[in-house]
Amino acid sequence: MSDVIDRSTTERSPADRRPGSLPDLDLASVEIPAQTFFQIAPPTQLAETLRLRLTEQCYLPKASDPLKDWIARVACPAFQNYRRRRPLAAERLERFCTIGTGAGLDALVAAEILRPGLIAVTDLHRDVVDQAMSNILANLETPERLILRSGVGDLLAPFQNSQLRFDLIYENLPNIPLPDGVSLDDGQASSSFIAARGESVPALAQSYLMDLHYAFLLQAHRFLNPDGAVLCSIGGRLPLQAMLQTFAAAGYDAEIILYSWKIQSEPDEVITGYAEAQQAGHGPFHFYLAEDLAAFFAKQPEITGNAGAEVLEKQLRPKQIDAATALTLHRQGKTIGHTVAVIEGRPKKAA
Ligand SMILES: C[S@@+](CC[C@H](N)C(=O)[O-])C[C@H]1O[C@@H](n2cnc3c(N)ncnc32)[C@H](O)[C@@H]1O
């Protein structure tokens, strides 16, 4: 398995009816064996080996190492936990949306685990969304059974004029302020960085760089069905309390449905971004040596719930390193990791 297999059209068997490359796009591709990569039962909705094609601006799935991959480490177990914790809601789940889909892998895993009848995907870039749609269709066993919708643009703005309402909206949006001289259109910049925004964001959320999650939460209210929920995937370089209070400020009851860890992907730009933000007065942010996280979580039973996650966060505190130290250790060749939290938010009911 390798992250990037080729940048050309691959040889295909006559039986392979997956869509080929889009015209005028520089396509790379990755292959992912679904069952082993996601550690799931043999897939029933997906091809055994997922073949995803990527454009320049598309977030790269970390096909060579599931410990670095957001979908393998975070989205897939979070969807499984959602099913276990909310069996009725999961059974009734008809309409699923993912904001900032990248390669479309989150939508594919949602199709396997949550089995909605409709999936909507968005991202900031036209080519990313078009390619995600091709990837989704190409890797489903029976694509005709799924209604697919897509939109290009900021958060839920693409669906502003539609009647679409969702049972579950997922996001794994970036946090770090866009550095000077970098554009969100440059390569994968929009996967790690966010541009300055217009919303008024509570001070705590702002200080921990939760601006885009908060903006998403504000918008999501009007796109949820009456019993609908959001799932936000958040790199835990900030205190869990800051995340939970951001949800409360946006009008949600929040419950941590996954508290886990992953290896920091894109470590140069991401750790540098947090170190610079910390220097500028944000945070403080924390990381860990990946070996410490691996050893700690290997001993833990699966934990969900706010109280359980906060106990783990406290137990891990002696191993925390701040962003500047993490950058130094990364430059010395150490593998850096961070915790992750997936938070289920349900709009607060009026008393
Ligand atoms: C970290 S990547 C996650 C990709 C994929 N969802 C996953 O979990 O692997 C973040 C994605 O969000 C997209 N994104 C960033 N800002 C966005 C915004 N304001 N609205 C919609 N999508 C955005 C990026 O282009 C990128 O594809």
The ligand as an SDF file (V2000), in Angstrom:
LIG
                    3D

 27 29  0  0  0  0  0  0  0  0999 V2000
   -8.9020   17.8410    7.3270 C   0  0  0  0  0  0  0  0  0  0  0  0
   -9.7090   17.7730    5.7880 S   0  0  0  0  0  0  0  0  0  0  0  0
  -10.8570   16.4780    6.1040 C   0  0  0  0  0  0  0  0  0  0  0  0
  -11.2740   15.7100    4.8660 C   0  0  0  0  0  0  0  0  0  0  0  0
  -12.2110   14.5360    5.1830 C   0  0  0  0  0  0  0  0  0  0  0  0
  -13.4970   15.0260    5.6590 N   0  0  0  0  0  0  0  0  0  0  0  0
  -11.5690   13.6550    6.2230 C   0  0  0  0  0  0  0  0  0  0  0  0
  -12.0640   13.6480    7.3670 O   0  0  0  0  0  0  0  0  0  0  0  0
  -10.5690   12.9950    5.9040 O   0  0  0  0  0  0  0  0  0  0  0  0
  -10.7500   19.2140    5.8580 C   0  0  0  0  0  0  0  0  0  0  0  0
  -11.5950   19.4190    4.6340 C   0  0  0  0  0  0  0  0  0  0  0  0
  -12.4760   20.5330    4.8620 O   0  0  0  0  0  0  0  0  0  0  0  0
  -12.4970   21.3690    3.7130 C   0  0  0  0  0  0  0  0  0  0  0  0
  -12.8450   22.7300    4.1600 N   0  0  0  0  0  0  0  0  0  0  0  0
  -12.0500   23.6250    4.7790 C   0  0  0  0  0  0  0  0  0  0  0  0
  -12.7290   24.7470    5.0630 N   0  0  0  0  0  0  0  0  0  0  0  0
  -14.0040   24.5510    4.6270 C   0  0  0  0  0  0  0  0  0  0  0  0
  -15.1780   25.3450    4.6260 C   0  0  0  0  0  0  0  0  0  0  0  0
  -15.1920   26.5890    5.1490 N   0  0  0  0  0  0  0  0  0  0  0  0
  -16.3000   24.8380    4.0720 N   0  0  0  0  0  0  0  0  0  0  0  0
  -16.3020   23.5840    3.5190 C   0  0  0  0  0  0  0  0  0  0  0  0
  -15.2160   22.7880    3.5080 N   0  0  0  0  0  0  0  0  0  0  0  0
  -14.0770   23.2570    4.0440 C   0  0  0  0  0  0  0  0  0  0  0  0
  -11.1010   21.2440    3.1420 C   0  0  0  0  0  0  0  0  0  0  0  0
  -11.0260   21.6610    1.7970 O   0  0  0  0  0  0  0  0  0  0  0  0
  -10.8170   19.7650    3.3830 C   0  0  0  0  0  0  0  0  0  0  0  0
  -11.2660   18.9640    2.3220 O   0  0  0  0  0  0  0  0  0  0  0  0
  1  2  1  0
  2  3  1  0
  2 10  1  0
  3  4  1  0
  4  5  1  0
  5  6  1  0
  5  7  1  0
  7  8  2  0
  7  9  1  0
 10 11  1  0
 11 12  1  0
 11 26  1  0
 12 13  1  0
 13 14  1  0
 13 24  1  0
 14 15  1  0
 14 23  1  0
 15 16  2  0
 16 17  1  0
 17 18  1  0
 17 23  2  0
 18 19  1  0
 18 20  2  0
 20 21  1  0
 21 22  2  0
 22 23  1  0
 24 25  1  0
 24 26  1  0
 26 27  1  0
M  CHG  2   2   1   9  -1
M  END
$$$$
